[in-house]
Amino acid sequence: MRRISRTLTTAAVVAGVIAGTAGWASGSGQEAVTGAPAGTAAWLAAGLPDPGRTDPAGVARFFAGLGPVRREELARTHPTVVGNLDGAPLELRYEANARSVRGQFGGARVLAHDPRGRGQVALVYGDLARAEHVAVIVPGSDVDAEHVKPLADMAGELQRATGGRTAVVAWAGYTTPVGVGLDAATGRLAEAGAERLTRFTEGLAAVGTAEPSLFCHSYGSVVCGLAAHRLKAKDLVVFGSPGMRAENVSELGTSARVWAAKDPTDWIDRVPNVEFAGLGHGADPTDPAFGARRIPAGDAAGHGGYFAPGTSSLRAFARIAEGDVR
């Protein structure tokens, strides 16, 4: 009876949040963009390897077997494929995407750009190929290729906080929820995002970059939680998290160090940490019982203030990114 009572209580809490939180009504349902890149049909018609069936290590081997002239030809004739192939040479991807975006993202180098749906993009700040340390920032709701500035600002602040020594990727590489609707309350988009994030980190490993530290904001922490057991990463840092779809660090199944931050003014603290019938994302990663390493964030403000210059959270993030912690 006690178990039934707890289940009914959880259901009532989740239902109450959905019914009583005005923000839920602002969300609109999104269809996740998945699968091989745009332009794949023409790529396959040319007799080239199927991007949907070739893992990043296989992609790396394919390009390693080509001469420079052939590589350049593929980047010119199939830019939307080459620019989004995890495992392809970094410089070739930058070149291919430059043809597609035509300076749209300022001074950042574009490692991926998928125009489908609301658009997805991965922006690189620093020398990803040579940096001893790499950080990847995974965003939450409302971020896409047309609304990437908040994420890009986070990446810029982190790179500056490391003295420019860390290459930072602003990875808007999955279909994020819009608003705080049912998409944000369920794991559907996060599951699709986890597949894409896993492949992205495999692609970094395939081209020999440093093993990244992942910084996962808000709904992005759900993505990271679902992908954790497969991610090639040395750190998972979650902040402003509604949960990681795990009850504790051991359930994540990762060898990465897991860190968590939440500032006292973050509205996410008002979201119940429950999971029932697919709604909610489980335990609060900043709860001591979860087992994550706690990051100080007392001087950050609101849900998006963790990268503000001078904050203890940004200083801690920089130390983690540079490997200056144990």
Phi, psi and chi 1 to 4 in degrees:
 res  aa     phi    psi   chi1   chi2   chi3   chi4
   1 MET       -  -38.2  -71.7  -61.1  -65.3      -
   2 ARG   -62.6  -39.9  -75.5 -164.4  -62.3  -89.7
   3 ARG   -63.6  -43.5 -176.9  176.5 -179.9 -178.3
   4 ILE   -61.8  -40.6  -66.5  172.2      -      -
   5 SER   -62.0  -43.0  177.5      -      -      -
   6 ARG   -63.0  -41.1  -75.2 -163.2  -59.0  -90.2
   7 THR   -63.2  -44.5  -60.9      -      -      -
   8 LEU   -65.8  -37.0  -68.2  174.8      -      -
   9 THR   -63.9  -44.5  -60.8      -      -      -
  10 THR   -60.4  -44.0  -60.8      -      -      -
  11 ALA   -60.7  -42.0      -      -      -      -
  12 ALA   -64.6  -39.3      -      -      -      -
  13 VAL   -64.1  -48.1  169.1      -      -      -
  14 VAL   -61.4  -45.6  174.0      -      -      -
  15 ALA   -61.6  -39.6      -      -      -      -
  16 GLY   -63.8  -39.6      -      -      -      -
  17 VAL   -63.8  -45.5  170.0      -      -      -
  18 ILE   -64.3  -42.2  -67.4  172.1      -      -
  19 ALA   -76.0  -32.6      -      -      -      -
  20 GLY  -102.7   -7.2      -      -      -      -
  21 THR   -97.7  115.2  -56.3      -      -      -
  22 ALA   -59.1  -31.1      -      -      -      -
  23 GLY   -61.4  -29.1      -      -      -      -
  24 TRP   -58.0  -36.9  -69.4  106.4      -      -
  25 ALA   -67.5  -17.4      -      -      -      -
  26 SER   -82.0  -10.7   69.0      -      -      -
  27 GLY   -81.1  151.4      -      -      -      -
  28 SER  -127.9  143.3   58.9      -      -      -
  29 GLY   -65.1  137.0      -      -      -      -
  30 GLN  -118.0  146.9  -59.2  -65.5  -57.7      -
  31 GLU  -101.1  122.5  -72.2  -58.9  -40.5      -
  32 ALA   -67.0  134.2      -      -      -      -
  33 VAL   -85.5  121.4  171.5      -      -      -
  34 THR  -136.0  179.8   59.5      -      -      -
  35 GLY    83.0 -168.4      -      -      -      -
  36 ALA   -67.5  158.1      -      -      -      -
  37 PRO   -65.2  162.3  -16.2   28.8      -      -
  38 ALA   -59.4  142.6      -      -      -      -
  39 GLY    90.3    3.8      -      -      -      -
  40 THR   -65.6  -33.2  -67.5      -      -      -
  41 ALA   -58.7  -45.7      -      -      -      -
  42 ALA   -67.4  -37.2      -      -      -      -
  43 TRP   -60.0  -47.4  173.4  -88.6      -      -
  44 LEU   -66.8  -37.0  -67.2  175.3      -      -
  45 ALA   -62.6  -24.1      -      -      -      -
  46 ALA   -85.8    6.2      -      -      -      -
  47 GLY    78.8   23.7      -      -      -      -
  48 LEU   -95.3  160.5  -63.6  162.4      -      -
  49 PRO   -60.7  141.4  -21.7   31.9      -      -
  50 ASP   -68.8  114.6 -174.1  -11.7      -      -
  51 PRO   -61.6  -27.1  -21.0   32.8      -      -
  52 GLY   -76.1  -14.6      -      -      -      -
  53 ARG  -117.8    0.7  -63.4  176.7  178.4  -89.6
  54 THR  -112.8  121.9  -50.3      -      -      -
  55 ASP   -77.4  167.0   65.1   11.9      -      -
  56 PRO   -56.3  -36.5  -31.1   38.9      -      -
  57 ALA   -63.8  -38.6      -      -      -      -
  58 GLY   -67.2  -37.9      -      -      -      -
  59 VAL   -61.5  -43.7  171.1      -      -      -
  60 ALA   -61.0  -41.9      -      -      -      -
  61 ARG   -65.0  -39.5  -71.9 -167.9  -63.2  -89.1
  62 PHE   -59.9  -49.4  168.0   71.5      -      -
  63 PHE   -70.1  -30.3  -80.2   97.5      -      -
  64 ALA   -63.9  -25.2      -      -      -      -
  65 GLY   -87.4    1.6      -      -      -      -
  66 LEU  -103.0  150.6  -57.6  178.4      -      -
  67 GLY   -80.8  166.3      -      -      -      -
  68 PRO   -60.6  -36.0   16.5  -28.4      -      -
  69 VAL   -65.4  -43.8  173.4      -      -      -
  70 ARG   -66.8  -39.3  178.7   58.3  171.5  156.9
  71 ARG   -59.1  -47.8  -69.6 -174.4 -172.5 -174.7
  72 GLU   -62.4  -37.0  -67.8  -73.0  -23.1      -
  73 GLU   -63.3  -42.8  178.9 -173.4    2.0      -
  74 LEU   -65.8  -38.9  -69.0  178.9      -      -
  75 ALA   -64.4  -33.7      -      -      -      -
  76 ARG   -75.4  -43.1  -73.3 -164.4  -52.1  -87.7
  77 THR   -87.6  -23.0   55.2      -      -      -
  78 HIS  -133.7   58.3  -57.0  -78.7      -      -
  79 PRO   -64.5  -35.1   22.6  -33.8      -      -
  80 THR   -73.4  -20.7   58.9      -      -      -
  81 VAL   -84.7  -55.3  175.8      -      -      -
  82 VAL   -58.2  -40.1  173.3      -      -      -
  83 GLY   -67.1  -15.4      -      -      -      -
  84 ASN  -120.0   12.0  -69.6  -76.4      -      -
  85 LEU   -88.3  105.2  -85.0 -177.7      -      -
  86 ASP   -64.3  125.2  -66.1  -50.7      -      -
  87 GLY   108.2  -15.6      -      -      -      -
  88 ALA   -74.2  154.5      -      -      -      -
  89 PRO   -56.1  138.2  -24.9   34.5      -      -
  90 LEU   -58.2  -48.7  -62.6  176.9      -      -
  91 GLU   -62.0  -35.2  -68.5  -65.0  -27.6      -
  92 LEU   -68.5  -38.7 -160.1   65.7      -      -
  93 ARG   -65.6  -43.1  -68.7 -180.0   68.6  176.4
  94 TYR   -57.4  -45.0  -65.2  146.3      -      -
  95 GLU   -63.9  -44.4  176.8 -173.8  -27.9      -
  96 ALA   -63.8  -43.9      -      -      -      -
  97 ASN   -70.4  -30.9  -73.6  -44.4      -      -
  98 ALA   -60.1  -31.9      -      -      -      -
  99 ARG   -68.6  -29.5  -63.9  175.2 -177.9  -83.5
 100 SER   -87.1  -41.1  -58.4      -      -      -
 101 VAL   -91.9  -22.5  -56.2      -      -      -
 102 ARG    51.0   52.1  -58.1 -178.9 -177.4  -82.7
 103 GLY    77.7   13.3      -      -      -      -
 104 GLN   -62.8  -27.9  179.9 -179.8  -11.3      -
 105 PHE  -111.7   35.1  -60.3  101.6      -      -
 106 GLY    60.9 -133.0      -      -      -      -
 107 GLY   -85.2   -1.4      -      -      -      -
 108 ALA   -76.3  149.2      -      -      -      -
 109 ARG   -89.7  137.0  -55.1 -172.0   83.3  178.9
 110 VAL   -99.3  111.1 -178.3      -      -      -
 111 LEU   -88.2  -23.4 -173.9   59.5      -      -
 112 ALA  -152.6  145.0      -      -      -      -
 113 HIS  -154.1  108.4  178.7 -102.8      -      -
 114 ASP  -109.8  114.3 -170.0  -28.0      -      -
 115 PRO   -79.8   -6.3   30.1  -35.0      -      -
 116 ARG   -69.9  153.0  -64.4  174.5  -62.6  171.4
 117 GLY    60.9 -134.8      -      -      -      -
 118 ARG   -80.4   -7.0  -72.9  159.4   40.7 -143.2
 119 GLY    94.1  138.0      -      -      -      -
 120 GLN  -128.0  151.6  -60.5  177.3   10.0      -
 121 VAL  -156.3  149.3   67.1      -      -      -
 122 ALA  -126.9  118.8      -      -      -      -
 123 LEU  -108.0  136.0  -53.3  178.2      -      -
 124 VAL  -112.4  130.9  176.9      -      -      -
 125 TYR  -119.2  114.9  -60.5   85.6      -      -
 126 GLY   105.2 -177.7      -      -      -      -
 127 ASP   -95.5   93.1 -169.4  -21.2      -      -
 128 LEU   -63.3  -34.0 -174.2   56.3      -      -
 129 ALA   -71.1  -33.3      -      -      -      -
 130 ARG  -111.0  -13.3  -64.5 -179.7  177.3   82.5
 131 ALA   -62.5  139.4      -      -      -      -
 132 GLU   -73.3  -21.8  -68.8 -173.5   15.0      -
 133 HIS  -133.7  141.1  -57.4  -72.8      -      -
 134 VAL  -129.9  138.0  170.9      -      -      -
 135 ALA  -124.4  142.1      -      -      -      -
 136 VAL  -124.2  126.1  177.3      -      -      -
 137 ILE  -103.6  124.6  -54.5  179.2      -      -
 138 VAL  -107.5  117.4 -179.7      -      -      -
 139 PRO   -86.9  170.6   35.1  -36.9      -      -
 140 GLY   -98.7 -145.2      -      -      -      -
 141 SER   -62.8  155.3  -62.2      -      -      -
 142 ASP    73.1   13.2  -59.0  -45.5      -      -
 143 VAL  -106.0  131.4  174.6      -      -      -
 144 ASP  -156.3 -173.5   52.6   45.3      -      -
 145 ALA   -62.3  -27.6      -      -      -      -
 146 GLU   -90.7  -12.4  -63.8  -63.7  -36.2      -
 147 HIS  -134.1   60.9  -56.3   90.1      -      -
 148 VAL  -106.6   -4.6   75.8      -      -      -
 149 LYS   -58.9  -45.7 -173.0  177.9 -175.1  -58.0
 150 PRO   -57.7  -39.6  -24.8   35.8      -      -
 151 LEU   -68.5  -42.9  175.0   62.3      -      -
 152 ALA   -62.4  -37.4      -      -      -      -
 153 ASP   -63.0  -41.5  -71.5  -14.0      -      -
 154 MET   -58.7  -45.9  -70.4 -178.8 -173.0      -
 155 ALA   -62.0  -43.1      -      -      -      -
 156 GLY   -63.3  -42.3      -      -      -      -
 157 GLU   -64.8  -40.3  -66.9  -64.0  -10.6      -
 158 LEU   -66.4  -42.2 -178.6   57.1      -      -
 159 GLN   -64.6  -40.6 -158.4 -151.8   17.3      -
 160 ARG   -64.3  -38.2  -78.1 -172.2  -73.3  -85.9
 161 ALA   -66.2  -22.4      -      -      -      -
 162 THR   -92.8    8.9   66.7      -      -      -
 163 GLY    69.3   21.9      -      -      -      -
 164 GLY    78.5    6.8      -      -      -      -
 165 ARG   -83.4  -17.1  -66.0  179.0  -66.0  -87.7
 166 THR  -107.7  132.6  -64.7      -      -      -
 167 ALA   -81.5  131.7      -      -      -      -
 168 VAL  -120.3  131.4 -177.2      -      -      -
 169 VAL  -108.8  123.7 -177.9      -      -      -
 170 ALA   -89.9  102.7      -      -      -      -
 171 TRP  -101.6   91.3 -173.5   78.2      -      -
 172 ALA   -96.3   62.6      -      -      -      -
 173 GLY  -103.7   15.5      -      -      -      -
 174 TYR  -142.2  166.1   78.0  105.3      -      -
 175 THR   -79.4  111.0  -57.0      -      -      -
 176 THR   -87.2  158.3   65.6      -      -      -
 177 PRO   -63.8  156.1  -20.0   32.3      -      -
 178 VAL  -110.2  122.6  171.6      -      -      -
 179 GLY    71.1 -163.4      -      -      -      -
 180 VAL  -116.1   59.7 -167.4      -      -      -
 181 GLY   -98.0 -161.0      -      -      -      -
 182 LEU   -62.4  -31.1  -76.1  175.8      -      -
 183 ASP   -57.1  -39.6  -80.2  -14.2      -      -
 184 ALA   -74.4  -19.6      -      -      -      -
 185 ALA   -91.6  -12.2      -      -      -      -
 186 THR  -115.7  171.7   65.9      -      -      -
 187 GLY   -98.3    6.6      -      -      -      -
 188 ARG   -58.7  -52.6 -178.0  178.1   61.5   87.7
 189 LEU   -69.9  -32.0  -65.1 -179.9      -      -
 190 ALA   -66.2  -36.1      -      -      -      -
 191 GLU   -63.3  -44.0  -71.5  166.8    2.1      -
 192 ALA   -65.5  -40.1      -      -      -      -
 193 GLY   -64.8  -35.8      -      -      -      -
 194 ALA   -62.2  -38.9      -      -      -      -
 195 GLU   -62.7  -43.5  -66.9  -68.4  -28.6      -
 196 ARG   -70.2  -38.0  -65.5  177.4   78.3   85.6
 197 LEU   -67.5  -40.2  180.0   60.4      -      -
 198 THR   -59.6  -47.2  -62.0      -      -      -
 199 ARG   -63.9  -37.0 -172.4  175.6  177.6   92.5
 200 PHE   -62.0  -46.5  179.8   74.6      -      -
 201 THR   -68.3  -32.6   61.8      -      -      -
 202 GLU   -64.5  -36.0  -70.7  174.3  -11.7      -
 203 GLY   -65.9  -39.7      -      -      -      -
 204 LEU   -61.4  -43.9  -65.0 -178.4      -      -
 205 ALA   -63.0  -37.8      -      -      -      -
 206 ALA   -65.9  -28.1      -      -      -      -
 207 VAL  -100.3    5.2  -62.8      -      -      -
 208 GLY    84.2   23.6      -      -      -      -
 209 THR   -75.6  166.3   72.0      -      -      -
 210 ALA   -63.5  147.7      -      -      -      -
 211 GLU   -63.1  128.8 -170.3  173.8   35.9      -
 212 PRO   -83.9  158.7   31.0  -35.6      -      -
 213 SER   -99.1  131.3  -64.7      -      -      -
 214 LEU  -102.0  131.3  -93.3   61.2      -      -
 215 PHE  -113.9  114.2  -66.6   81.0      -      -
 216 CYS  -118.1  114.0  -45.5      -      -      -
 217 HIS   -99.8  133.2 -178.7 -136.7      -      -
 218 SER    53.2 -124.2 -165.4      -      -      -
 219 TYR   -60.9  -24.6 -170.2   80.8      -      -
 220 GLY   -60.2  -26.3      -      -      -      -
 221 SER   -71.8  -25.4   68.1      -      -      -
 222 VAL   -68.3  -43.2 -174.3      -      -      -
 223 VAL   -57.0  -49.1  175.5      -      -      -
 224 CYS   -65.4  -36.3  -69.5      -      -      -
 225 GLY   -64.3  -43.5      -      -      -      -
 226 LEU   -69.3  -29.0  -69.4  171.8      -      -
 227 ALA   -91.5   -9.7      -      -      -      -
 228 ALA   -51.5  -41.8      -      -      -      -
 229 HIS   -71.0  -11.1   64.1  -70.1      -      -
 230 ARG  -117.0   -8.8  -66.5  175.7  -65.7  161.5
 231 LEU   -71.0  139.1  -73.0  175.2      -      -
 232 LYS   -92.2   89.7  -64.6 -176.6  179.6  -61.4
 233 ALA  -150.4  150.8      -      -      -      -
 234 LYS   -95.4  -22.5   63.3  179.1 -177.1  177.3
 235 ASP  -140.4  143.9  -65.9  -75.7      -      -
 236 LEU  -119.9  115.6  -69.8  179.9      -      -
 237 VAL  -114.9  117.6 -176.9      -      -      -
 238 VAL  -113.3  142.1  -59.1      -      -      -
 239 PHE  -147.8  141.9   49.8  103.3      -      -
 240 GLY    59.6   38.3      -      -      -      -
 241 SER   -89.0  136.1  172.3      -      -      -
 242 PRO   -84.5   -2.5   32.8  -36.3      -      -
 243 GLY   133.1  162.0      -      -      -      -
 244 MET  -117.8   15.0  -60.2 -179.2   74.5      -
 245 ARG    60.8   36.3  -61.6 -120.0  148.2 -174.2
 246 ALA  -149.3  151.2      -      -      -      -
 247 GLU   -87.6  -17.7  -72.0  -53.9  -57.4      -
 248 ASN  -163.6  173.0   50.8   55.8      -      -
 249 VAL   -60.4  -39.7  166.2      -      -      -
 250 SER   -62.4  -32.1   64.3      -      -      -
 251 GLU   -68.6  -18.4  -78.5 -166.7   10.2      -
 252 LEU   -69.9  -26.4  -66.2  172.1      -      -
 253 GLY    67.6   35.5      -      -      -      -
 254 THR  -120.0  149.6  179.9      -      -      -
 255 SER   -91.6   -5.5   59.6      -      -      -
 256 ALA   -69.1  151.7      -      -      -      -
 257 ARG   -72.5  137.9  -64.2  175.5  -62.0 -173.4
 258 VAL  -113.1  127.3 -179.1      -      -      -
 259 TRP  -123.5  154.2  -50.5   78.7      -      -
 260 ALA  -146.2  143.1      -      -      -      -
 261 ALA  -139.5  143.3      -      -      -      -
 262 LYS  -153.1  123.9 -178.1  168.5   59.3  177.1
 263 ASP   -85.6  157.2   76.3   60.7      -      -
 264 PRO   -68.1  -13.0   21.9  -32.2      -      -
 265 THR  -105.2    7.4   63.3      -      -      -
 266 ASP   -74.7  124.2 -168.3  -26.7      -      -
 267 TRP   -63.7  -17.7   60.6 -102.2      -      -
 268 ILE   -61.1  -21.4 -156.6   74.4      -      -
 269 ASP   -67.2  -16.5 -157.6   33.9      -      -
 270 ARG   -88.9   -5.0  -60.7 -164.6  -63.7  -86.2
 271 VAL   -87.1  122.3  175.1      -      -      -
 272 PRO   -60.6  135.8  -21.5   32.4      -      -
 273 ASN   -89.1   75.7  -71.3  105.5      -      -
 274 VAL  -131.9  163.0  -65.4      -      -      -
 275 GLU  -141.1  122.3 -175.9  178.1   -7.5      -
 276 PHE  -151.4  127.6  175.6   76.8      -      -
 277 ALA    52.8   37.6      -      -      -      -
 278 GLY    85.8   -4.8      -      -      -      -
 279 LEU  -102.0  139.7  -65.4  170.6      -      -
 280 GLY    85.7  164.5      -      -      -      -
 281 HIS  -124.8   12.7  -56.9  -60.5      -      -
 282 GLY    89.5 -156.5      -      -      -      -
 283 ALA   -61.6  150.5      -      -      -      -
 284 ASP   -74.3  118.5  179.0   -3.9      -      -
 285 PRO   -63.5  -18.0  -23.7   35.1      -      -
 286 THR   -87.8   -5.2   62.9      -      -      -
 287 ASP   -66.8  129.5 -172.2  -37.5      -      -
 288 PRO   -52.6  -32.3  -27.0   35.4      -      -
 289 ALA   -66.7  -21.2      -      -      -      -
 290 PHE   -68.5  -34.9 -170.5   82.6      -      -
 291 GLY    96.0    7.1      -      -      -      -
 292 ALA   -79.3  157.5      -      -      -      -
 293 ARG   -78.1  126.5  -54.9  177.6 -174.8 -150.5
 294 ARG   -83.2  135.2 -170.4   69.6 -175.3  -94.0
 295 ILE  -106.1  130.5  -66.4  171.7      -      -
 296 PRO   -65.2  134.8   23.7  -33.2      -      -
 297 ALA  -146.2   24.7      -      -      -      -
 298 GLY   -65.3  -21.8      -      -      -      -
 299 ASP  -104.4    6.2   53.3   -3.8      -      -
 300 ALA   -80.4  158.7      -      -      -      -
 301 ALA  -127.1  126.2      -      -      -      -
 302 GLY    72.8 -168.9      -      -      -      -
 303 HIS   -79.2  -22.3 -169.1   55.1      -      -
 304 GLY  -116.0   15.9      -      -      -      -
 305 GLY   -97.5   12.6      -      -      -      -
 306 TYR   -71.7  -19.7  -65.2   90.0      -      -
 307 PHE  -104.7   12.3  -74.2   82.1      -      -
 308 ALA   -63.4  136.2      -      -      -      -
 309 PRO   -55.6  137.7  -25.4   34.8      -      -
 310 GLY    87.8   -7.5      -      -      -      -
 311 THR   -79.1  152.4   54.4      -      -      -
 312 SER   -65.1  -31.8   54.0      -      -      -
 313 SER   -65.3  -43.9   50.9      -      -      -
 314 LEU   -64.6  -40.7  178.9   58.7      -      -
 315 ARG   -61.0  -41.9  -71.8 -167.5  -64.9  -89.8
 316 ALA   -66.4  -41.4      -      -      -      -
 317 PHE   -58.7  -43.4  -68.8  169.0      -      -
 318 ALA   -62.9  -41.3      -      -      -      -
 319 ARG   -64.7  -40.1  -71.0 -164.5  -62.1  -89.2
 320 ILE   -64.7  -46.5  -67.3  167.3      -      -
 321 ALA   -58.2  -36.8      -      -      -      -
 322 GLU   -87.2    2.4  -67.7 -168.6  -82.0      -
 323 GLY    72.8   21.9      -      -      -      -
 324 ASP   -95.5   34.1 -168.6   23.2      -      -
 325 VAL  -144.1  159.3  -71.4      -      -      -
 326 ARG  -129.7      -  -66.1 -175.7 -179.2 -179.7
